[in-house]
Amino acid sequence: MAVQRLKPLPKKDIAALRARWTPDLVPNLSHPRRRHDWRDKTISNRHWEPSPFGTTADGRLDYRGFPYPVPHYQNLQSVDLSHAQEGGGATFLTYAVMQDCDFTGASLGNVSETLIRCCFNLCEFIQVTLGGAFDGCSFVQAKLRKCGSTATFTDCDFRDANLSGTDFSWARFVRCTFDGASFKGCDLHKAVFVGCRPSEEQLAACYENGGIRFEDDSGQQVSVETPPAAEDPVIEAWDRLAQRLAGQS
C-alpha cells in the first residue's frame, strides 16, 4: 500500500495566515537585540509573547504565517511557525535551540545548533547550510537542493525529500529513513550512516559516494560495497572539452 503524500496548504490559505500579522502584534520581536539578554538561551520563548491567536490544535503557540524575522540565538519550544516567510525571503534559524516546533511549508535559510522533534515537512532549503544536531526531526517532502551540511541527523525522516545536489560530506545519519528521497547529484564523501543506509539506487545517483562509513546500531563498522557514483555532467563536459582541445594541439 502506497504511503499517502502530504498535501501543501492552498496558497490563498497561506496568504491569509500571513496577512493577519501586523507589527503592533509583535512588539517584542521588532528589535530583540536591543535587550541586554538577547543571546541568553537558558529560558525558552524568552522574547516571544503568547500568540494573539492563541494555540493550535496541537498545543503550540500559533505563529503560523509569521512574516517577520525570527531572531538568532533563540530557545523556542512548542511554537508553530509553519509557512513563515521573512518579508518574502527565507527565515534563518541560526544559533538556535528549538524543540517541538513546526516549520511546515516555510522557506528557510541557514539552520544551526540544536533542533529536537521539529517538523520541516514541505519546507524549502535552497543553497543554504544546515549545521549542528537534528534529533527526531521530520523532512518529509522537503526540498534541500544544493545545500551544505556536516550536521548529525538522528532518527530523522527524509521520506520523499528532494536532496538534489546537496553536499552531505562528513555528515552523520543515525537511524534515519530515506524512502523515496532523491539523492541525485549529492556528495556523500566521508558521510557516516549508523543503523541505516540509502538504497543502491540512491547511492548510485550521487556524484560522490566514496569513503562512506556504514555502522550498525552498536557503532561497529559494517562492510558495504558502494555502487559506482553517477557522472557529474559538468565535469563530464569539461573532460570532453579538454580532450577536444588536446586533440587540436
C-alpha positions in Angstrom: 0.0 0.0 0.0 1.5 3.3 -1.1 2.1 6.0 1.6 -0.2 8.9 1.1 1.7 12.1 0.2 1.4 15.3 2.1 -0.8 18.0 0.5 0.5 21.6 0.6 -1.8 24.2 2.1 -3.5 26.2 -0.7 -1.8 29.5 -1.5 -4.9 31.5 -0.5 -4.8 30.0 3.0 -1.1 30.7 3.3 -1.7 34.3 2.3 -4.5 34.6 4.9 -2.2 33.3 7.6 0.5 35.9 6.7 -2.0 38.8 6.2 -3.3 38.6 9.8 0.1 39.7 11.2 0.8 43.4 11.8 3.8 45.0 13.5 1.8 46.0 16.5 1.1 42.4 17.3 4.7 41.5 17.9 6.4 44.5 19.5 9.0 42.4 21.5 10.3 40.9 18.3 10.8 44.1 16.4 14.3 44.9 17.9 15.2 42.0 20.2 18.9 42.7 20.0 18.5 45.9 21.9 17.8 43.8 25.0 20.9 43.0 27.2 19.9 39.3 27.3 19.2 38.7 23.6 21.8 36.0 23.4 20.6 34.2 26.5 19.1 30.8 25.5 18.6 29.4 29.1 14.9 30.3 29.1 12.6 29.1 26.4 10.4 31.6 24.5 12.1 34.5 26.3 11.3 37.1 23.7 8.0 35.5 22.5 4.7 36.7 23.8 1.7 34.4 23.9 0.4 34.5 20.4 -2.6 36.8 19.9 -4.1 33.9 18.0 -3.7 31.5 20.9 -2.5 28.0 20.4 -3.0 25.5 17.6 -4.9 22.2 17.8 -1.5 20.6 18.6 -1.0 22.9 21.6 1.8 25.0 20.0 1.9 28.9 20.1 0.2 30.0 16.9 2.7 31.9 14.9 1.7 30.3 11.6 2.5 32.5 8.6 4.8 34.8 10.7 6.2 37.3 8.1 8.9 38.9 10.3 12.5 38.0 11.1 13.0 35.2 13.6 16.0 36.5 15.7 19.1 34.4 16.1 20.1 32.9 19.5 16.6 31.8 20.3 15.3 29.0 22.5 11.9 28.1 21.2 9.7 25.3 22.4 6.3 24.3 21.0 6.0 27.2 18.6 4.1 26.8 15.3 6.0 28.8 12.6 4.6 26.8 9.7 4.5 28.8 6.4 6.7 31.5 7.9 8.5 33.7 5.4 10.5 36.7 6.3 9.5 39.6 4.1 9.3 37.4 1.0 12.6 35.8 1.7 14.0 32.9 3.8 13.8 32.6 7.6 17.2 31.9 9.2 17.3 29.8 12.4 21.0 30.1 13.4 22.5 29.6 16.9 19.1 28.2 17.9 17.8 25.7 20.4 14.4 24.5 19.2 12.1 21.8 20.4 8.7 20.6 19.2 8.5 23.5 16.7 6.6 23.2 13.4 8.0 24.9 10.3 5.9 23.0 7.7 5.9 24.7 4.3 8.3 27.5 5.4 11.1 28.9 3.2 14.2 28.5 5.4 17.7 29.9 5.2 20.7 28.6 7.3 19.7 26.4 10.3 22.1 25.5 13.1 22.7 24.3 16.6 20.1 22.0 18.3 16.7 21.0 16.9 14.7 18.4 18.6 11.4 16.9 17.3 10.9 19.7 14.9 8.8 19.4 11.7 10.3 20.6 8.4 7.9 18.8 6.1 7.3 20.5 2.8 10.0 23.1 3.7 12.3 24.7 1.1 16.0 24.9 1.7 17.9 26.2 -1.4 21.7 26.7 -1.3 21.8 27.1 2.5 23.8 25.5 5.3 22.4 23.1 8.0 24.7 22.6 11.0 24.6 21.2 14.5 22.3 18.4 15.6 18.8 17.4 14.4 17.1 14.8 16.7 13.8 13.2 15.8 13.1 15.8 13.1 10.9 15.3 10.0 11.9 16.4 6.5 9.1 14.6 4.6 8.8 16.0 1.0 11.2 18.9 1.9 13.4 20.4 -0.7 17.1 20.6 0.3 18.6 21.5 -3.0 22.3 22.4 -3.4 22.7 22.8 0.3 25.7 22.0 2.5 25.6 20.1 5.8 28.0 18.5 8.2 25.3 18.1 10.8 24.3 15.0 12.8 20.8 13.7 12.0 19.4 11.2 14.5 16.1 9.4 14.0 15.1 11.9 11.2 12.6 11.2 8.4 13.6 12.1 4.9 10.9 10.3 3.1 10.2 11.7 -0.4 12.6 14.6 0.2 14.4 16.2 -2.7 18.1 16.3 -1.6 19.4 17.0 -5.2 22.9 18.5 -5.3 23.4 18.7 -1.6 26.8 18.3 -0.1 26.5 15.9 2.9 30.2 15.1 3.0 31.2 14.4 6.7 27.5 14.5 7.8 26.3 11.8 10.2 23.0 9.9 9.9 21.7 7.7 12.8 18.7 5.5 12.2 17.2 7.8 9.6 14.6 7.0 6.9 15.2 7.8 3.2 12.3 6.0 1.4 11.6 7.8 -1.9 14.2 10.5 -1.3 16.1 11.9 -4.3 19.9 11.8 -3.9 20.6 13.0 -7.5 24.0 14.8 -7.6 24.6 14.5 -3.8 28.1 14.4 -2.3 28.2 11.7 0.5 32.1 11.6 0.7 33.1 10.6 4.2 29.4 10.6 5.4 28.6 8.2 8.2 25.4 6.1 8.3 24.6 4.3 11.6 21.8 1.7 11.6 20.5 3.0 8.3 21.6 3.4 4.7 20.3 4.8 1.4 19.2 2.3 -1.3 21.6 1.1 -4.0 19.7 3.4 -6.5 20.1 6.4 -4.2 23.8 5.8 -3.7 24.3 5.4 -7.4 22.6 8.7 -8.1 25.2 10.6 -6.1 28.1 12.3 -7.9 30.4 11.4 -5.0 29.9 8.4 -2.7 33.4 7.3 -1.9 34.6 6.8 1.6 31.2 6.4 3.2 31.3 4.6 6.6 28.4 2.3 7.5 27.9 1.2 11.1 25.4 -1.0 12.9 23.4 0.2 15.9 26.3 -0.7 18.2 28.7 1.5 16.3 30.6 -1.3 14.7 31.7 -0.7 11.1 29.8 -2.7 8.5 31.4 -3.6 5.2 29.2 -2.4 2.4 30.0 -2.3 -1.3 29.0 1.0 -2.7 27.9 1.2 -6.3 29.7 3.5 -8.8 28.7 7.1 -8.5 26.9 8.9 -11.3 28.9 11.1 -13.7 28.7 14.8 -12.9 27.6 16.3 -16.3 29.6 19.5 -15.7 32.8 17.6 -15.0 32.0 15.3 -17.9 31.5 18.3 -20.3 34.9 19.8 -19.1 36.6 16.4 -19.7 35.2 16.3 -23.3 36.3 19.8 -23.9 39.8 19.1 -22.6 40.1 16.0 -24.8 38.9 18.0 -27.8 41.5 20.8 -27.2 44.2 18.2 -26.6 43.4 16.6 -30.0 43.7 20.0 -31.7 47.2 20.7 -30.3 
